Amino acid sequence: MKVKIDYIIVGQGIAGTVLAHTLIKADCSILIIDNPLLSQASRVAAGLYNPVVFKRLVKSWMADELIPYLDRFYLGSEKLLNTKFYHKKKIVKLFAEDNEKEFWLKKANEEVGKYLSKDIGDDFLSEILINPMGSSEVLEAGNLDTRLFLNSSHDYFISKELLLEEEFDHDKVQIPEDHVEYKGYQAKKIIFCEGFRSTINPWFNWLPFKLTKGEIITIKLKEPDLIPDEMVINKGVFILPLGEGVYKVGSTYEWNELNEEITEKGKSELISKLKKILKVDFEVINHEAGIRPTVNDRRPILGLHPAHPQLAVFNGLGTKGVMLAPYFADQLVKFLENGDALNNEVSITRFQ
């Protein structure tokens, strides 16, 4: 006798976890299958979200729509899980050239200006930061403590008997005409949220992923709390306060050596960039790496397999997973449950 549920979710990274909470809220029965040892990308990530693209000083794609979902979803999750992991912060952009100030003030009067401070500072934390060109702030930014969010969600799913900690075996999937079966379970659909491991999924390995390896270091300053907790510093790298003089610094981008192993090259690159910002000494206390599930067109991937509609995918969130996941998990659930249309820019059909 098969155990009948609505959905099986494969993977408990950011995509799978946010989707699981969203399905539960929609009164759907679920089972999550995840081997936490297989991929560390979501837990390694700093979880920053930023409504501005620094290179061109324009709004991040769909920022106006995404940010309200962030607040509702993650604040609601904090109440559900009784844990604080969602933090509103300002990103302090240190200018590299003098003409950046004029460009910033020009953009502050355009549509993106709702996210840009019009105040230009000339001495922000000048006692510890190398900041000769001045700085300004990005508003409506922040970070999710991804490790704490995922671990708290893990414990919640375990307590509700919704999570199996094992490696998913694609060979055990059976696809009858109107449902899908896996081991002792029968579901309407299996939703794959496997991150970069989608490249070895026999049904979705054709999707055009352009995977990116990233490395991050954690540092400790001799004097704690030199950078306010509500600030994130950005100039070539980000410096994210974690409390008690500890900061996360990242990140690198590597498209060729796609593994989750830390490298001296990555560490040296981050230290070199950090020394161009910090006047004070620091020590590296941790070094991590992960593979981001980025896609060629830098849009998430949602939808059903073209030949097997019992199989679905929620993936490709890339570097903006924290920002994209709540909105598009909601869109996917409405598509699956109510038949609502998916945005063509994110639907899997754009690759067919």
N, C-alpha and C positions, 0 to 999 in steps of 0.2 A: 504494500500500500504506500503510494507516494504522499509525502507531505506537500500540500498545496499552498503556495504563496503567490503574491502578485509579481514580485521582482527579485531576481538575484543580482547583486552588485559585486563585481570583481574588482577589488582594489580599495584600500582605505587610506589613500592620499587625500589631498585637498579636494579633488573632484569627487571621489567616491564618498567621502565623509559628508561634504555639503549636500550632495545628492541624497544620501541616506536620510539625513535630517529632514530634507524637504519632502521626501516621499512619506516619511513617518507623519509629518504634519498634515499631509494630504490623506491620512487614514489608509495608507497602503501597507500591506504586509511585506516585509523584506527579509532577505538573508544576505549578509556581507561575507565574502570569502576573501581572505587576505593573508599573505605571508609577509609580515613586517620586515623580514630580513632581506627581501628581494630588491627593494628600492628605497633610497633614503632622501630623494630629491625634495619631497614636501617637508620633511622634518629638518633638513639642512637649511632650507630657504629662510631668509630674514623676514619674509612675509610683508614686505613694504608695499604700500599702494600709493600711487602718485597720479593725480589727475592731469599732469602736464608732461609733455614730451620735451625734454630739455633741449635737444638738438635744434628743434625748429620753434620752440616756445609756442606750441599749439596744444589744444586739449587732447588728452588721451582719448582713443577711440571710445565713443559712447560714455564718456565720463559722467555726463549729466544724468544719464539713466542708471548707471552702475552704482554710484555712490550712495543714493538713498537705500538701495538693497543691502549694501554693506552694513549700514547702521542697523537696519531692522534685523537682518539675519544674525550678525555676530553678537549684538547686544541681547537678542533673544536667546542665543545659544549660551551666553554667559549665565543668564538666569536659569536655563534648563540644567546646565552642568555645574552651577554654583562655583564658577571659577572665572577669574579675571584674565583674559588673554587678548582683548581688543583694545588698542591704544590709539587715540587721536594724537597726532603730532604735527608740527610744522617742519617742513624740509627747508633748511637754510642752504641756499645756493651760493657758494663762494665764486665770484666772478674771476675768470682767468685773464680777461682783457678789459681794458677801460671802456671800449665801445659796447661791451655787453650791457652796461648800465643803461645807455640810451635805448638799446634794442628792448631791454626788459620794460622800461617805462612806456615805450611805444606800444608794446604788446599788452601792457596793463590797462590800456584804454580800448582794447579790442575784446572780442567775445571771450577769449581765454582769461581776461582780466579778473573775472570773478574768483579765480584761483591764485592770483598773483598779488602779493603785497605791493603797494606803491611806495613804500618806505625803503630807501637805500641806506644801509648802514656802512660806516667806514671803519669801525673799530670793534666789530663783533668778536668777542672772546680773543682779543688781540694778544693777550698774555700767553695764550696756548696755541693759537692758530696762526698760520702764515696766510695772511689775508690782505695783501696790499691794494687790491682792486675793489674792495667792498663786497657787499652781499645783500640779498633780499630773501624773502620767504615765500614758499608755496603753501597755500592754505588748503584745508580739507584733505590733508594727507594723513598717513599714519602707518601702523603695522599691526599685524596679527602675530602673536607668539604661536607659530605653527606647530611646534613640538608639543606645547601645552594643550592647544586646541585638539590636536589629533590624539594625544594620550588620554585626555579627559573624555573625548568622544569614544575612544576605544573601551574605556572602563564602563561607560554608559551602555554601549552596545553589548558588551559581555554580560552586564547585569540584567539586560533584557533578553538574553539568549538569542541575539541577532547576529552574532559574529562567529565564524569558524576560522581559526588561525591555522591555515594550511595552504599549500600551493595549489592553485587551480589547475586542474588537468583538462586541457581542451579536448583530449581524446575521449573523455567520458560524457561529452555533450551529445544528446540525442534531440533531433529536431523533427517531431511529428508536424502535422499540417497546421494545427492551431495553437500550439504551445511549445514549450521547451522543457527537457528533462535533464537533470544532472544528479547523478548518484541517486539518493533517495528523495529528491525534491522535484516538484513540478511547478513551473512558473509561467506567467504570461510572456515574460521576456527576461533575458539575461542582458545586463547593461555592463559593458566593459569600460572600466575606469583605470586602466593599467599603466598610465603614463608612458614612458619610453618603451616599456615591454610590449606595447601594442605592435611593435615591429616584428614580434614572433607569434602574434595571434594569427591563426590560419584563416580567419575571416576578414581581418582588418589590416593585414600587413601590407596592403597595396596603397594605404593612405600616404600622402606625400609629406611625411615627417622630415624635418631638418633639425635633428637633435643637437642640443648644445650642452656641453659640459661646463659647469661652473664650480669655482672653488671660493671658499669663504674662510677667513680667520677670525678668531676671537682674541682680543687683546685686553691687557690690564694695565692701567696707568698707576703710577706710584701714589698719586693723590686722587682719591675717589671723587666722583661727582663734579669733575671739571666742566663737563658738558651737561647742560640741563636735560633731565629725562624727557621733557616734552619736545626736544629738538632732535632732528637728524641732520647731520652735516653731509653735504654733497659737493665734491669736486674731483671728478675722475673716479673716485670710489665713494661709497656711503660709509658713514660712521654712525652706528645705531646704539644708543645707550641701553644697557641691560640692567644697570644698577650696581652700586658698590664698586665703581671704578672699572667695570667690565663693559666692553663694547664689541659689537660684531662689525666686521669690516668686509666689504665685498664690492663687486665680485668679478671673477674672470669669465671670459668667453672662449671656448675651445670647440671647434667643429670637426676635428680630425681624430684625436685620441679619445674616443667615446667610452670611457669607463668611469667608475666611481672611486678611483684611487687618487689620493692627494699627491701633489708633485712639488718638488722644490722650485720648479719654474713658476707655478702658480703662486706659491707662497712669496717668492722673491718679488714678483710683479706687484702684489698687494702691498708688501712692505715698502717698496720703492715709491709707490704712489702716496702711501700714508705719510712717509717722511717729508713729502712736499707740502703737506698740510699741517702736521703737528710739530710744534716746537718742543714738546715735552717727550721724555723717554717712555717707552712702553715695552712690554714683553708679550710674546705670542703664547697663549695658553691652550689654544685648540685650533685645529685645522680640519676642514671637512670638504667633501666634494659630492656633487650629485649631477644627474643628467636631466635637463629640462625637456619636456615633451613639446618642443616648438614645431610649428608647421610652416611650410613655405610662405603662405600668405599671411601668417601671424594672426589668424583667426581661430577660435575654438572649433571643435568638430562635434556636432550633435546629430543624432538621427539613427535611422534603421539601415541594416544591411540591405543592399538592393535586391538580393535573391532570397534572403532569409529574414523577413521582418520580425521574427521572434528574437533576433539579436540586435542590440543597440550599442551605441558608443557615446561616451562623454569624455572628451580628451582634448589635447592640443592647447591647454590653457597657458603653457609656456611660462614666461617670467611674470605674467600678470595674473597668476592663478587665484590669489586671494581676492583680487578685485573682480575678476570675471565670474568666479564660481557661483556666488549666490544668485545673481540675475539669471544666468543661463541654466542653472539647475531648475529654477522656477519655470523657465520657458520649456525645458525638456519635459518636466512633469505635466505641464498643461498640454503639451503635444501628445504625450502618451495617454493621459487620462481623459482629455476633452477633445482631442483632435485639432487643437489650435495649430495654426501654421507656424513653421520655424522661419526665422530670418534667413534669407538666401545666402547671406554672407557667412553663416555659420553651419548651415545644413550640410550634411554629408553628400547631398545630391550635387553640390557644386563641383565635385570631383568625378562625377559619372559621365 
